[in-house]
Amino acid sequence: MRKAQKFKLQNQSNIIKIGNMLDDMWQIHLHIMLLQRRYYRMFGKNLSASRINTHIAKLKKRTKPHWADLPSQVVQDVVLRYGKSQDAFFQNIEDRKAGLTTRKVGRPKIKPRHKYTSMTFTQAGYTLENNRIKINCIDTWFSFHKHREINGTIKTITLKRDRCGDYWLCFSCENVDDSEPKPKTGKSAGFDYGNKTFAVLSVAFSPDGKALASGGGWEDCTLVLWDVDTGRLKKAFSENVRQVYSVCFSPDGKTVTSGKGYGHGLLYLWNTDTGENKKIVTGHENSIRSVAFSPDGQTLASGTGNADGTIHLWDTSTGKLTQTMKSHPDNVSILCFSPDGQILASGSSDHTIRLWNITTSGEKKTFTGHTSSIRSVHFSPDGQTLASGSWDGTVLLWDLTTIKVERSATQ
């Protein structure tokens, strides 16, 4: 099985070199197109790929020395693909004259600069090490967000620029396992619930377990509702912003809320039956990293990202802000209510967990023990134990009756 796997390049000072390479590749594309058209007008025949490659090699030494920094294999691939499209165009003309086909193949067209967004490497021209890739022709290393292992045998690597000016690595791999076997049965658990492109940043089951909500990131930017039994898409709530960091169902399952990333600071409440936007709640100055409903569904908690570090409590019936708690000096990455709804637990990138009394808005306790960002917290059904997970690879259990670490596990 062949599959594409996509990773975002990190923002770094030398990223402009990739943009310059793409612009130079467009110049070559434009030159080839215009050269071929002029040649056909003068001599009435097609210009071969080998002659174009020879012509470009001469230009590198004479008037276009900066083209010498481009990967030669990529340039040759552009010429080859153009040559094939030209051959198909002229062969189609002959076939139609001979009455062999009525299908018309169009002439290759000049692509606008803003649409020339990618170049593809095959088995040469790059060096790959963990989450870093080196483009050999410019002798430069680039780091990318390796959020999962690359599965399969790499056949091609494509560097792509999106409309937002971000850069991506797309690995086309062969011999890819479709899904990871589960230890219990050795079989796939079911359907692939995911968004079209890149990351799924958040997921949540409905209280009855019949629906699954997923929030997308970067290019996808949607809140999606899936049917758990069939794996089919039920509804897609397009939100026209760049990231949906957190999703959560109300206890009655009639409302799903989503928190928005990249500085928007908006909370959306959606009707799960009709798909209509019930409310848009504003109040955060930065992106919303976490949301949680109270057990009675009357209160919605939201935690902000960046250095804001505040927690807001909202009345779900009116959408009005009821309480604000200045909590952490860094991202509030996760929130969770206790079973009785009286205590709110918050985890942060500052490596701490804090408990809050909802009635008084006062901080009850700060837990320290993790050495990296907190990514998950959850109360036991009786509310006497709190579990926390961190990027440091540990899970800590906190005895809330005595406020101490009960035991820990390390992954």
Order of alpha helices (4+ residues) and beta strands (2+ residues): beta-alpha-alpha-alpha-beta-beta-beta-beta-beta-beta-beta-beta-beta-beta-beta-beta-beta-beta-beta-beta-beta-beta-beta-beta-beta-beta-beta-beta-beta-beta
